[in-house]
Amino acid sequence: MSTLKIMITGGAGFIGSNFVHYIANKYDDYEITVLDKLTYAGDMTNIEGVDLKFIKGDIASEKEASEAMKDADYVVNFAAETHVDKSITDPASFVKSDVLGTQNLLELVRKYDVEKYIQISTDEVYGSILDGSFKETDNIDPSSPYSASKAGGDLLVNAYYKTYDIPVMITRSSNNFGPRQFPEKLIPLFILKAIHNESLPVYGDGKNVRDWIYVEDNCAGVDTVLHKGKIGEVYNIGGGNERNNLEITKLILEKLNKPESLITHVDDRLGHDRRYSLDASKTKKLGWEPKWTFEDAMEETVNWYKNNANRLYKSI
């Protein structure tokens, strides 16, 4: 059997590193190359123990990305600036990574005749929805500089498909949680703060709803799209676990046996979307289904951060 070469950008970050482990555990015939800039959210310990080639580099750099991609059969682009709060204070860095970086990768896909390119996107590009769930055919309406930059990347992917007929697909997942997530996002941040008996700052009334998916289930969805998806298509990957932020916060406190008095309501985030929800039926038709229950996944997640609390707490 011939070896397939897969290049994973952002492979030392949260979802990217989990995908690296997923691919390494599932396929014996895959040669993995990781390209990662190792910003604050990238950590080489996330990919320890995996047989791979690592290149430190920026997806917006033609030279660095070329070195990683030149022999690749498949490219999966997880590399991105992702934190909404940071995008509000520094939108330029998000445009550089999520738009210009994506455009650079697409040019290299053309140059090296890559067989398949997967753009990892987010449900946030659709904007907020009060009732029902977004389908892939719905218009995108991003609210934050982060989601706008991801939407810009998606539009470029679609434009390159239509203009240059390159083999691209897009996945849009709901809120991921699980091991190896940098503690700036709600679940890992609140777990670590609660362990240290610090207040948990909940935005507004805490009733903003997100659909949560365990990161391993998202990795399985991306893998399904990579091998079974149709070129030029978009695929939603949703967990079917809608919870508001206050529910998530109280569940974390319950699992850690901490009092709800640690909850502190703070001023709401600027442009804070009220609810995200995805219709993932298109991806399910490819044979994918989430395997983790929300309760089991949260148990795994809380335990992982408890075991790694001393190492990660200094990142807060």
C-alpha positions in Angstrom: 0.0 0.0 0.0 1.4 3.4 -1.0 2.0 6.0 1.7 -0.4 9.0 1.7 1.1 12.3 2.7 -1.1 14.6 4.8 -0.1 18.1 5.8 -2.0 19.5 8.8 -1.6 23.2 9.5 -2.1 24.4 13.1 -1.4 20.8 14.2 0.1 21.9 17.5 -3.1 23.8 18.5 -6.3 22.5 20.0 -8.4 20.8 17.3 -5.4 20.4 15.0 -3.4 18.4 17.5 -6.4 16.2 18.3 -6.8 15.6 14.6 -3.1 14.6 14.4 -3.6 12.0 17.1 -6.8 10.8 15.4 -5.1 10.3 12.0 -2.0 8.7 13.5 -4.1 6.2 15.5 -6.4 5.4 12.6 -4.1 5.1 9.6 -0.9 3.2 9.4 -0.1 4.4 5.9 -0.3 8.2 6.4 2.9 10.3 6.6 2.0 13.3 8.7 3.6 16.8 8.3 2.6 19.5 10.8 3.0 23.2 10.0 2.5 25.4 13.0 3.6 28.9 13.9 3.6 28.1 17.6 1.8 31.2 18.8 0.6 31.3 22.4 -2.0 28.7 21.6 0.3 26.2 20.0 2.1 23.7 22.2 4.5 20.9 21.1 3.5 18.8 24.1 0.1 18.5 22.3 1.7 16.2 19.6 4.2 14.3 21.7 4.5 10.7 20.9 3.3 11.0 17.3 5.6 10.0 14.4 5.5 13.1 12.2 7.6 15.8 10.5 7.2 19.2 12.2 7.9 22.5 10.5 7.6 25.7 12.4 6.1 28.2 10.1 3.3 30.6 9.2 0.6 29.7 6.6 0.9 33.3 5.4 4.5 32.7 4.4 4.9 31.3 0.9 8.4 29.9 1.7 7.4 28.2 5.0 4.1 26.9 3.8 5.8 25.6 0.5 8.3 23.6 2.5 5.5 21.8 4.3 3.1 21.4 1.4 5.3 20.6 -1.6 4.9 16.8 -1.3 1.4 16.7 0.2 -1.5 14.6 -1.1 -4.0 16.1 1.3 -3.9 19.4 3.2 -6.2 20.1 6.2 -6.1 23.7 7.3 -6.7 24.2 11.0 -4.3 27.1 11.4 -6.2 30.2 12.4 -6.6 33.0 15.0 -9.8 31.9 16.8 -10.5 33.8 20.0 -13.4 36.3 19.5 -12.3 38.6 22.4 -8.8 38.9 20.9 -10.3 39.7 17.5 -12.2 42.6 18.9 -8.9 44.2 20.2 -6.6 43.1 17.3 -8.6 42.3 14.2 -5.6 42.8 11.8 -3.9 39.6 13.0 -7.0 37.6 12.3 -7.2 38.9 8.8 -3.6 38.0 8.2 -3.9 34.4 9.4 -7.5 33.6 8.4 -7.8 35.4 5.1 -4.3 36.0 3.7 -3.0 32.8 5.1 -5.8 30.9 3.5 -5.2 32.6 0.2 -1.5 31.7 0.3 -2.4 28.0 1.0 -4.8 28.0 -1.9 -2.2 29.3 -4.3 0.1 26.5 -3.1 -2.6 23.9 -3.7 -2.7 25.1 -7.3 1.1 25.0 -7.6 1.6 21.6 -6.2 -1.5 19.9 -7.5 -2.7 18.8 -4.1 -5.4 16.1 -4.3 -7.6 17.4 -1.6 -7.7 20.6 0.6 -10.0 20.9 3.6 -10.7 24.3 5.1 -11.7 24.1 8.7 -14.3 26.7 9.4 -16.8 27.5 12.1 -20.5 27.8 12.7 -19.9 31.4 13.7 -19.7 32.5 10.0 -23.5 32.0 9.8 -24.1 34.5 12.6 -26.9 34.1 15.2 -30.1 32.2 14.8 -33.0 32.3 17.3 -35.0 29.4 15.9 -34.1 26.4 13.8 -30.6 25.4 12.6 -28.3 26.6 9.8 -27.9 24.5 6.7 -24.8 24.8 4.4 -26.9 26.6 1.8 -27.8 29.5 4.2 -26.2 32.9 3.8 -23.3 33.7 6.0 -23.6 36.8 8.3 -20.6 37.0 10.7 -20.8 39.3 13.7 -17.2 39.5 15.0 -13.8 40.2 13.3 -13.0 36.6 14.0 -16.0 35.1 12.3 -15.7 37.7 9.5 -12.1 36.6 8.9 -13.1 33.0 8.8 -16.0 33.8 6.4 -13.5 35.6 4.2 -11.4 32.5 4.1 -14.4 30.4 3.2 -15.3 32.7 0.4 -11.8 32.5 -1.0 -11.9 28.7 -0.9 -15.2 28.8 -2.8 -13.9 31.3 -5.3 -10.7 29.3 -6.0 -12.9 26.2 -6.6 -15.0 28.1 -9.1 -12.2 30.0 -10.8 -9.4 27.4 -10.8 -11.3 24.2 -10.2 -9.1 23.1 -7.3 -10.2 20.2 -5.1 -11.5 21.9 -2.0 -14.1 21.3 0.7 -15.1 23.2 3.8 -16.2 21.9 7.2 -18.0 24.2 9.7 -18.2 22.8 13.2 -20.0 23.9 16.3 -18.2 24.8 19.6 -15.4 22.2 20.2 -14.3 21.2 23.7 -12.0 18.5 25.1 -8.3 17.9 25.9 -5.5 20.2 24.7 -7.6 23.4 24.4 -5.8 26.6 25.3 -7.4 28.0 28.5 -8.8 31.1 27.0 -12.1 29.5 25.9 -15.0 29.1 28.3 -14.8 25.4 29.3 -11.0 25.0 30.0 -10.8 28.5 31.5 -13.6 27.9 33.9 -12.4 24.5 34.9 -9.0 25.9 35.8 -10.4 28.9 37.6 -12.8 26.8 39.6 -10.0 24.4 40.6 -8.2 27.4 42.1 -11.4 28.9 43.6 -11.4 32.0 41.4 -14.5 33.7 40.1 -16.0 32.6 36.8 -16.8 35.7 34.6 -20.0 34.9 32.7 -20.9 37.4 30.0 -24.3 39.1 30.4 -27.1 37.0 31.6 -25.3 33.8 30.6 -28.2 32.7 28.3 -26.1 32.7 25.0 -26.6 29.2 23.5 -23.9 27.2 21.8 -24.0 23.7 20.2 -21.2 21.8 21.8 -19.2 19.0 20.2 -16.5 16.8 21.7 -13.3 17.4 19.7 -12.8 13.8 18.9 -16.2 13.7 17.2 -15.3 16.7 15.1 -12.1 15.0 14.1 -14.0 12.0 13.0 -16.3 14.3 11.0 -13.4 16.0 9.3 -11.9 12.6 8.5 -15.3 11.5 7.0 -15.5 14.6 4.8 -11.8 14.2 3.7 -12.5 10.7 2.5 -16.1 10.7 1.5 -17.1 14.3 0.8 -17.8 15.8 -2.6 -15.3 18.4 -3.9 -16.6 21.9 -3.8 -19.1 21.3 -1.0 -19.5 22.6 2.5 -20.3 20.3 5.4 -21.7 21.2 8.9 -20.4 19.2 11.8 -22.6 19.7 14.9 -22.8 17.9 18.2 -26.5 18.3 18.9 -25.7 19.5 22.4 -27.2 22.9 22.8 -26.5 24.5 26.2 -26.3 28.1 27.4 -23.2 29.4 29.0 -24.7 29.5 32.5 -25.7 25.8 32.2 -22.1 24.9 31.2 -20.7 27.0 34.1 -22.9 25.3 36.7 -22.1 21.9 35.3 -18.4 22.5 35.7 -18.9 23.7 39.2 -21.0 20.6 40.0 -18.3 18.2 38.6 -15.6 19.9 40.7 -17.8 20.2 43.8 -17.4 24.0 43.8 -20.1 26.5 44.9 -22.2 28.6 42.4 -21.1 31.6 44.4 -18.0 31.6 42.2 -20.1 32.8 39.3 -19.8 36.5 38.5 -21.8 38.2 35.8 -19.8 40.7 33.7 -20.6 43.1 30.9 -21.6 41.3 27.7 -19.1 40.9 24.9 -19.5 43.3 22.0 -21.5 41.9 19.2 -22.2 38.7 21.2 -24.3 36.3 19.1 -27.3 34.9 21.0 -27.5 31.3 19.6 -25.6 29.1 17.2 -27.1 25.9 15.8 -26.1 23.6 12.9 -28.0 21.1 10.8 -25.5 18.4 10.3 -27.7 16.0 8.3 -25.6 16.4 5.2 -22.5 15.1 6.9 -24.4 12.3 8.6 -25.4 11.1 5.1 -21.7 10.4 4.5 -21.9 7.9 7.4 -20.7 10.1 10.3 -22.4 10.3 13.7 -21.1 11.8 17.0 -20.2 9.0 19.3 -19.7 10.8 22.6 -22.6 11.8 24.8 -22.2 15.3 26.2 -22.1 14.0 29.8 -19.3 11.5 29.1 -17.3 14.1 27.1 -17.6 16.7 29.8 -16.4 14.1 32.4 -13.4 13.3 30.2 -12.6 17.0 29.7 -12.9 18.0 33.3 -10.7 15.1 34.4 -8.0 15.9 31.7 -7.8 19.5 32.9 -7.7 18.4 36.5 -4.7 16.2 35.6 -3.0 19.0 33.7 -4.0 21.9 35.9 -0.6 22.8 37.3 0.9 23.0 33.8 -1.9 25.0 32.2 -2.9 27.3 35.1 0.1 29.6 34.4 -1.4 30.3 30.9 -4.4 32.0 32.3 
